[in-house]
Amino acid sequence: MDFLNPDEIIKHLDLKPEMFAVDLGCGSGRFSVPLAEKVKEGMVWALDIQKEPLAFLKGRTIKEKIHNINIIRCDLEQLKGTKLNGSFFDFALAVDILFQVKDIDAIISEAARILKSKGSFFVSDRFPEGSVIIGMPPSKVIKAAKDSGLRIKQEVDLGDHRYGLIFEKN
Protein backbone atom coordinates (compact mmCIF):
# COMPACT_ATOMS: atom_id res chain seq x y z
CA MET A 1 0.00 0.00 0.00
CA ASP A 2 1.33 3.42 -0.90
CA PHE A 3 1.26 6.05 1.80
CA LEU A 4 0.32 9.68 1.62
CA ASN A 5 2.64 12.44 2.70
CA PRO A 6 0.79 13.97 5.69
CA ASP A 7 2.49 17.37 5.31
CA GLU A 8 1.42 17.58 1.67
CA ILE A 9 -2.19 16.69 2.49
CA ILE A 10 -2.50 18.91 5.57
CA LYS A 11 -1.14 22.02 3.88
CA HIS A 12 -4.02 21.81 1.37
CA LEU A 13 -6.73 21.56 4.02
CA ASP A 14 -8.50 24.64 5.32
CA LEU A 15 -7.15 24.41 8.86
CA LYS A 16 -6.68 27.28 11.26
CA PRO A 17 -4.31 27.42 14.25
CA GLU A 18 -7.10 27.53 16.88
CA MET A 19 -9.08 24.52 15.59
CA PHE A 20 -9.98 21.34 17.44
CA ALA A 21 -9.30 18.27 15.30
CA VAL A 22 -9.65 14.49 15.55
CA ASP A 23 -7.50 11.84 13.87
CA LEU A 24 -9.71 8.74 13.70
CA GLY A 25 -7.62 5.59 13.57
CA CYS A 26 -4.43 7.55 14.17
CA GLY A 27 -2.07 4.58 14.52
CA SER A 28 1.32 5.89 15.56
CA GLY A 29 0.41 9.49 14.71
CA ARG A 30 1.51 9.78 11.10
CA PHE A 31 -1.12 12.50 10.60
CA SER A 32 -1.66 13.52 14.25
CA VAL A 33 1.76 15.16 14.67
CA PRO A 34 1.68 17.35 11.53
CA LEU A 35 -1.97 18.12 12.28
CA ALA A 36 -0.95 19.29 15.77
CA GLU A 37 1.69 21.54 14.20
CA LYS A 38 -0.95 23.09 11.94
CA VAL A 39 -3.49 23.68 14.75
CA LYS A 40 -0.81 24.77 17.19
CA GLU A 41 -3.16 26.95 19.26
CA GLY A 42 -5.87 24.29 19.20
CA MET A 43 -5.84 20.61 20.06
CA VAL A 44 -5.76 17.25 18.29
CA TRP A 45 -7.43 14.14 19.65
CA ALA A 46 -5.62 11.04 18.38
CA LEU A 47 -7.84 7.93 18.58
CA ASP A 48 -7.05 4.29 17.91
CA ILE A 49 -7.93 0.86 19.24
CA GLN A 50 -4.36 -0.50 19.27
CA LYS A 51 -2.20 0.02 22.35
CA GLU A 52 1.25 -0.25 20.77
CA PRO A 53 0.93 2.52 18.16
CA LEU A 54 -0.63 4.81 20.77
CA ALA A 55 2.28 4.11 23.13
CA PHE A 56 4.68 5.02 20.34
CA LEU A 57 2.77 8.26 19.72
CA LYS A 58 2.82 9.07 23.44
CA GLY A 59 6.58 8.61 23.51
CA ARG A 60 6.97 10.81 20.45
CA THR A 61 4.89 13.61 21.96
CA ILE A 62 7.07 13.53 25.07
CA LYS A 63 10.33 13.40 23.13
CA GLU A 64 9.32 16.17 20.73
CA LYS A 65 7.55 18.24 23.43
CA ILE A 66 4.22 18.25 21.59
CA HIS A 67 1.61 19.42 24.08
CA ASN A 68 -1.53 19.68 21.97
CA ILE A 69 -2.26 16.01 21.26
CA ASN A 70 -4.75 14.14 23.42
CA ILE A 71 -4.30 10.36 22.99
CA ILE A 72 -7.34 8.13 23.51
CA ARG A 73 -7.70 4.39 23.10
CA CYS A 74 -11.17 3.48 21.89
CA ASP A 75 -13.15 1.29 19.49
CA LEU A 76 -14.43 3.60 16.77
CA GLU A 77 -17.02 1.09 15.58
CA GLN A 78 -18.92 1.08 18.85
CA LEU A 79 -21.92 3.36 19.24
CA LYS A 80 -20.44 6.75 20.11
CA GLY A 81 -17.17 4.84 20.37
CA THR A 82 -15.09 7.98 20.74
CA LYS A 83 -16.98 9.15 23.84
CA LEU A 84 -16.20 12.68 22.64
CA ASN A 85 -18.64 15.56 22.93
CA GLY A 86 -20.96 15.97 19.97
CA SER A 87 -20.85 19.03 17.71
CA PHE A 88 -17.52 20.13 19.23
CA PHE A 89 -14.82 19.57 16.60
CA ASP A 90 -13.87 21.69 13.61
CA PHE A 91 -12.12 18.94 11.67
CA ALA A 92 -11.80 15.17 11.56
CA LEU A 93 -9.83 12.85 9.35
CA ALA A 94 -9.74 9.14 8.63
CA VAL A 95 -6.82 8.01 6.50
CA ASP A 96 -6.32 4.40 5.43
CA ILE A 97 -8.63 2.93 8.07
CA LEU A 98 -11.96 2.27 6.37
CA PHE A 99 -10.74 -0.84 4.57
CA GLN A 100 -9.96 -2.35 7.98
CA VAL A 101 -13.37 -1.89 9.61
CA LYS A 102 -16.53 -3.94 9.43
CA ASP A 103 -18.91 -1.01 9.79
CA ILE A 104 -17.90 2.14 7.91
CA ASP A 105 -21.30 3.64 8.72
CA ALA A 106 -20.37 3.61 12.42
CA ILE A 107 -17.11 5.48 11.80
CA ILE A 108 -18.63 8.05 9.48
CA SER A 109 -21.72 8.67 11.61
CA GLU A 110 -19.46 9.14 14.63
CA ALA A 111 -17.39 11.69 12.68
CA ALA A 112 -20.60 13.50 11.74
CA ARG A 113 -21.81 13.43 15.36
CA ILE A 114 -18.66 15.01 16.80
CA LEU A 115 -18.27 17.73 14.12
CA LYS A 116 -19.62 21.25 14.54
CA SER A 117 -21.96 22.60 11.89
CA LYS A 118 -19.77 23.42 8.87
CA GLY A 119 -17.02 21.18 10.29
CA SER A 120 -14.96 19.24 7.75
CA PHE A 121 -14.16 15.53 7.49
CA PHE A 122 -11.29 14.34 5.27
CA VAL A 123 -11.30 10.70 4.19
CA SER A 124 -8.65 8.97 2.13
CA ASP A 125 -8.25 5.33 1.22
CA ARG A 126 -7.22 3.07 -1.59
CA PHE A 127 -9.88 1.58 -3.79
CA PRO A 128 -9.83 -1.83 -5.43
CA GLU A 129 -8.34 -2.49 -8.81
CA GLY A 130 -9.11 -6.08 -9.63
CA SER A 131 -8.51 -8.34 -6.68
CA VAL A 132 -5.03 -7.19 -5.69
CA ILE A 133 -5.59 -3.94 -3.83
CA ILE A 134 -7.42 -3.83 -0.55
CA GLY A 135 -9.53 -0.72 -0.20
CA MET A 136 -12.89 0.91 0.34
CA PRO A 137 -14.72 2.15 -2.77
CA PRO A 138 -15.42 5.90 -2.63
CA SER A 139 -19.07 5.30 -3.57
CA LYS A 140 -19.62 3.48 -0.24
CA VAL A 141 -17.98 6.32 1.67
CA ILE A 142 -20.05 8.96 -0.12
CA LYS A 143 -23.28 7.08 0.59
CA ALA A 144 -22.42 6.58 4.28
CA ALA A 145 -21.49 10.26 4.59
CA LYS A 146 -24.72 11.41 2.94
CA ASP A 147 -26.73 9.09 5.23
CA SER A 148 -24.96 10.71 8.21
CA GLY A 149 -25.80 14.27 7.21
CA LEU A 150 -22.52 15.14 5.54
CA ARG A 151 -22.26 16.63 2.08
CA ILE A 152 -19.32 16.29 -0.26
CA LYS A 153 -17.42 19.54 -0.39
CA GLN A 154 -14.39 18.60 -2.46
CA GLU A 155 -12.71 15.67 -4.15
CA VAL A 156 -8.92 15.64 -3.86
CA ASP A 157 -6.81 14.04 -6.59
CA LEU A 158 -4.36 11.74 -4.85
CA GLY A 159 -3.23 9.72 -7.85
CA ASP A 160 -4.12 6.31 -9.20
CA HIS A 161 -6.32 4.05 -7.10
CA ARG A 162 -6.54 6.44 -4.17
CA TYR A 163 -9.15 9.02 -3.35
CA GLY A 164 -9.46 11.94 -1.03
CA LEU A 165 -12.84 13.29 -0.09
CA ILE A 166 -13.66 16.32 2.01
CA PHE A 167 -17.13 16.38 3.52
CA GLU A 168 -18.88 19.16 5.41
CA LYS A 169 -21.45 18.82 8.12
CA ASN A 170 -24.68 20.64 7.30
ABEGO torsion letter per residue (X at the ends): XBBBBAAAAAAABBBBAABBBBBBGAEAGAAAAAAAAABAABBBBBBBABAAAAAAAAAAAAAAGBAABBBBBBBAABBGAAGBBBGABABBBBBGAAAABABAAAAAAAAAAABBBGBBBBBBBBBBBEAABBBBBAAAAAAAAAAAGBBBABBBBAEBGBBBBBBBBX
